[in-house]
């Protein structure tokens, strides 16, 4: 059995000039299934436009979380696609650290999907 490692994003790195460049992360867990499966790679645009329905990486409850943004009645929520997980309210754009712009299945050159 392989051991999974979590690589934290260091505050110094986030404040550098490179923080505006896209970066890739691997999906872990099943909270965003069926659209995003464990092991898929997502590309994040740190300066991406956040809107209702965007898939984002957000800072929530002292950790980074991958969810879909839901805006209802002026309130912002982080919504998992898997109903087994709760939808939670969050402060909104200030907590968003990047917007998903692309995903790719591992081992396949042709299975790329773009998000705008």
N, C-alpha and C positions, 0 to 999 in steps of 0.2 A: 504494500500500500504506500503510495507516495504522500509526502507531507506537503500541505499547502502553506504557502507563506503569504502574509499580508505585508505589503510594502507601503508604509505611511508616506503621505505627501508632507514634506518638511516646509514649514512656513517661509523659510529663506528662499526655497526654490519657487514658491508661489509668487513671491514678490519680485523675482528677477525678470529681465526682459523676455526670456524664453517662455514666461507664463502665458503669453498670448498665442503660442503655437499649439496646434492640435496634438493630442497624445492618445495613445491606445490603452485600453484596459481589457482584461478578460472577465467575462461574466461568471460569477460564482453564485451558486444556489439557484432556487427555482422561483423566486419572488416575481420575476418578470416574464415567466412562461405564459402563454405559448409563443409570444413574439421573439423573446430573447432566451435562448437555451444556454445552459451551463456549458462553458468552454468556448462560446463564440467570442469574437473580439469586437469591441465597439470603439469607434473613434470619436473623441470628444473635442469640441471647439470651445475653448475657454471664454471667448467673447461672443458666443452665439446668442441669437435672439431668443429669449424665453417667452413662450406664449402658451395658451391653453392647449394641451395635448402634446407638448414637447416632452421628449425623454431627456432626463437630466441627471447629473451627478450633483448632489446637494450636501451641505454640511447640516446635519440634523441630529440632535441628541448626542453631541460630542463624537460623531463619526460621519464618514462619508457614506452616502446611500444612493442607490440607483433606482429611480422611480419615474413615473409619468406625472407631469404637472396637470392639475385640475383646478380651474378657477371658477368658483361659484359664489354669487352674491358678494363679490369683492374680497372673498377670502381665498387663500392659496392652500392647496393640498398636495401631498405627495401620495400618489396612488400606485400600488403594485398591480400588475396585471393578473396575478394569481390571487383569487378570492380568499385564500387561506391566510393572507396577511392583511393587516389593517391599513386603511387610508388615514393619514395623519395630517393635521393642519401644520403649516410652517410659515415663517415670516414673509416668504415671497422671493423676489429676484435677488435680494441681498444675500440669501443663503445658497443660491445656485452657483456652482463652481464650473459648470460647463454644460453644453448641450450636445446630445448624441447626434452626429451627422452621418454615421455610416456603421454598418455591421458586416462581419464576414464570418462564415463558417470555417473552422479550421480544416486545413487539407484540401480546400476547394478554391480554385482560382476564379471560378465563374459565379460562385454564390455570394455576391456582394449586394447589399441593399443600402440605398441612400435615404436619409431623412432630412427634411428641410424645416 
